[in-house]
Amino acid sequence: MQRVIEDQVTKRMGQRSESIEVVYHEIGKRLRWLREQRGWSAAEFGAKLDIHPSTLVSWENAIARPGIAEVVRITHALKVPIAMVLADLPIKDCMPPPGLREKRIATAAKRVESMRVNGKLGKGIRSKAKDGKGDE
């Protein structure tokens, strides 16, 4: 899904946008800063999230890209509002086509609410992947 959206952004702009990379790099910097402010190593924080430390480090270095559900889990574990990670991102040049943004927001909101209702908001990504319910 993430690749489809990036392709649509690229098509709309007529070229591969470096802006998307900048956005994920900024998110990663913020995640690392918040983790380090708590004095947690990548291994300690990875254990809290039930993910491998290398996954966390790859998000922080913008090598891999966390989905919205992962960002919500991270901010929940850090006990910070999601705006601390997502506010004021340089997204002007990588906005998706009209209507796509609203659809993604609605889908993400449904996922988060479903996770909250089912008590899975604090569970790890590995447990989703093992039971086949993950979408990646």
N, C-alpha and C positions, 0 to 999 in steps of 0.2 A: 504494500500500500504506500509506504513512504517513497519508494522509488517511482511509483506512478505519479505521485504528487510532484516530485522533483522534475520528472519529465514534462509534466504539464506546465510547470513554472518556466522551464527552459524553453518549451515551445512558444509560450506566450511572449517571452522576452526575445526570442529569436537567437539565443546563444546560451551556452552553459554559464550559469551564473555562479560567480565566486561568492556572492552574498550568502548563499545557503551555508557554505563552509564557514564563513565569518560568524554566522548566527550560532552554529553548533560549537565553534571554538569558544565563543563568549559564554555559552551555557556551561561548557566544560570548565572554564576558568572559575565561574561562579560556584559550581559544585565543589571543586577542589578547595576554594577559599572557605566555603561554609564548613566543609569537613575538617580542614586544618584549624579553623577557629575553635573547634571543639576538642582539638588535640587527638583526633582519631587517625590512625594509620589507614591505608587503603584496605589492609587485611581486617582490621577491627570493624570498619564501616561495612565492608563487604559481608562480614559475618552477620552484622545487624540486618542487612538487606537480604541475606541468604543468596548472595551472588559471589562469584569468584572475584577476588581482588583485581585480576587482570581485566575483567569486564568493566569494573568501575574506573580503572585507570584509562582504559580505552575510551570511555565516555568523556573523562576529564581532558584527554588529549585530542578529542574530536576525531579519533580513529574510527570509532563506532558511534552510532547515534541512538540515544535513549528515546523510546517512544513516550507519549504523554503519560501513559500509565506508570512507567518507570519514574518519570520526573515527579509525579504525584506521590509515589511511594517514598522517594528520596526526601522530598520536602516534608512528608509526614514523619519520617524517621528523624529528620533534623529539627522537627518542631518549628518550622518557619513557613510563612505563607508562600504559596507558589509564585507569587509576584516577585519574590526576591531572586528567583531564578529566571523568570520569563519577562519581567518588566523592562521596558526601554531597550529591547533588542533591535539591532540594525536591520529590520525586516522590510524596509520601504521598497527595496529593489527585488524582493523575492516573494511578493504576495501572489497567492494562487488565483486562478480565474474566478470571476464572480460566481457566487453560490457554493463553490467548493469549500471555502472556509467555514461557512455556516454548517454545512453537512458534516465536516470533520469535527467541529466543536460539539455538535449534537451527538455524534457517535462517541466521542471521547467522554462526554458527560454521562452518557448511558453506561459506558464501561465502568467508569469510576463509581457511579451509583450502584451498579450491579456488584462490583467488588466490595463496596461498603456494606451493602445489604447481606451479602453472602459471607461476610467476615473474612474476605480474602485480601483486603487492602494491605495487611501487614505481612502476608505470606510472600515467599520468594518466587522468583521467576522460574527457578528449577522445578518447583512443584507443578507449575502450569505446563511446562514443556514435557514433563514426564507423563502427565495424564492426557496429553494430546489436545488440551483445550487452548493452548497458546495460538496466536494468529501469525506467528512468524516461522 
